[in-house]
Amino acid sequence: MDIEIIVAVDRNWGIGKKGDLLVKIPDDIQYFKSVTTGNVVVMGRRTFESLPNRKPLPDRVNIIVTKNTDYKVEGATVVHSVEEALEEVKKYPDKKIYNIGGGRLFNAMLEYCNVAYVTYIDYAYDADTYFPNLDKMPEWILEHQGEEKTYFDLTYVFRKYVRRK
């Protein structure tokens, strides 16, 4: 079973501040939507609660990981551990599985992931949540980097990292 990551990071590999994204780049949001639609997204509770209207992402299987055993979300599957999430995703062998965060879930599931789609934003934000810097991890290699793009004064690129076999 392959689990892939999709994340936007800043220059310091920051991903969020106070439960929200550091920046919303329309092209990145469209990219996220095009990659994950029709597939399975696994996210932590805080990430789910940061979604618009606190509703599951449409046209995707939504799996939410939380320690709160009373947590319920209509239209989503709630599990209570990484192990439960790994069991749950086995029910979807015909779909791609994407870990969409946040910080705790990225760290907890990194060892189960083999591909990471990273939108790298060349700016240092004031972040309080970070993604592991794959450039400093010898088991990860940058397989592809797209063309540099701009959004107002921000420069960003889409990158694909793969775990060494």
C-alpha positions in Angstrom: 0.0 0.0 0.0 1.4 3.3 -1.1 0.5 6.5 0.8 1.5 9.7 -0.7 1.9 13.1 0.9 0.7 16.4 -0.5 1.8 19.6 1.3 2.8 23.2 0.8 5.9 24.4 2.7 7.7 27.7 3.0 11.5 28.2 2.8 11.9 26.8 6.4 9.5 23.9 5.7 6.8 25.6 7.7 3.2 24.5 6.9 0.9 26.4 9.2 0.2 28.9 11.9 -2.6 28.8 14.5 -4.4 26.0 12.6 -4.4 27.6 9.2 -2.3 27.5 6.0 0.5 30.0 5.8 -0.8 31.3 2.5 -3.5 30.3 0.0 -2.2 30.2 -3.6 -5.1 29.6 -6.0 -2.9 27.5 -8.3 -1.7 25.3 -5.4 -5.3 24.8 -4.2 -6.3 23.8 -7.7 -3.4 21.4 -7.9 -4.3 19.9 -4.6 -7.9 19.5 -5.7 -6.9 17.9 -9.1 -4.5 15.4 -7.5 -6.8 14.3 -4.6 -10.2 14.3 -6.2 -11.6 10.8 -6.6 -9.1 9.4 -4.1 -8.7 9.0 -0.3 -7.5 11.8 1.9 -6.3 11.1 5.5 -6.1 14.1 7.8 -5.8 14.9 11.5 -8.8 16.5 13.3 -7.3 20.0 13.4 -6.7 19.9 9.6 -10.3 18.8 9.1 -11.6 21.6 11.3 -9.6 24.1 9.2 -11.5 23.1 6.1 -14.1 25.4 4.7 -17.3 25.0 6.7 -15.8 22.1 8.5 -17.1 19.8 5.8 -15.5 16.7 4.3 -13.7 17.5 1.0 -16.1 16.7 -1.9 -15.6 13.8 -4.3 -13.0 12.2 -2.0 -13.1 9.5 0.8 -12.3 11.5 3.9 -10.6 9.7 6.9 -10.0 11.8 10.0 -7.6 10.7 12.7 -8.3 11.8 16.3 -7.8 10.5 19.7 -11.3 11.7 20.7 -13.4 8.6 20.6 -16.7 10.6 20.7 -15.7 12.6 17.5 -18.2 12.1 14.6 -18.3 13.7 11.2 -21.1 13.1 8.7 -19.7 12.0 5.4 -16.3 11.0 6.8 -14.7 8.0 8.5 -13.2 8.8 11.9 -10.4 6.6 13.3 -8.4 6.9 16.5 -4.9 6.0 15.6 -2.4 5.8 12.7 -2.8 2.0 12.8 -6.6 2.3 12.4 -6.0 4.7 9.5 -3.7 2.2 7.8 -6.3 -0.5 8.2 -9.1 1.8 6.9 -7.2 2.8 3.7 -6.9 -0.9 2.8 -10.7 -0.8 2.0 -9.8 1.4 -1.1 -7.3 -0.7 -3.2 -8.4 1.1 -6.4 -7.7 4.6 -5.1 -4.6 6.6 -4.3 -4.2 7.5 -0.6 -3.0 11.0 0.3 -1.9 12.1 3.8 -2.9 15.8 3.8 -1.7 16.7 7.3 -1.3 18.4 9.6 2.0 18.4 11.3 1.4 15.6 13.7 -0.1 13.3 11.1 2.7 14.0 8.6 5.3 13.0 11.2 3.4 10.0 12.5 2.8 8.6 9.0 6.0 9.7 7.2 7.5 6.2 7.5 4.6 4.7 5.5 4.9 7.2 2.7 7.0 6.8 -0.5 6.1 9.9 -2.5 5.7 13.5 -1.4 4.2 16.3 -3.6 5.6 19.5 -2.2 4.6 23.0 -3.2 7.8 24.8 -2.2 7.1 28.5 -1.5 10.3 30.6 -1.5 9.4 32.8 1.4 9.9 32.4 5.2 6.6 32.8 7.1 6.1 33.0 10.8 5.0 29.4 11.2 4.3 27.3 14.3 3.9 23.9 12.5 6.5 22.3 10.3 7.0 19.5 7.8 10.2 17.4 8.0 12.8 19.0 5.6 13.1 16.2 3.0 16.2 17.9 1.5 18.0 17.0 4.7 16.8 13.4 4.8 19.1 11.0 2.9 16.2 8.5 2.3 14.3 11.1 0.2 15.4 12.3 -3.2 14.0 15.2 -5.3 12.8 13.4 -8.4 11.2 16.3 -10.2 10.9 20.0 -9.9 8.5 22.0 -12.1 8.9 25.5 -13.5 9.1 28.4 -11.2 5.7 30.2 -10.8 4.7 33.4 -9.2 1.6 34.6 -7.3 1.9 38.3 -6.7 5.3 38.7 -5.2 5.7 35.0 -4.2 7.8 32.5 -6.1 6.9 28.8 -5.8 7.5 25.4 -7.5 5.9 22.0 -7.5 8.3 19.3 -6.4 8.0 15.6 -6.3 10.1 13.6 -3.8 10.4 9.9 -3.7 11.8 7.6 -1.0 14.9 5.7 -2.0 14.3 2.0 -2.5 
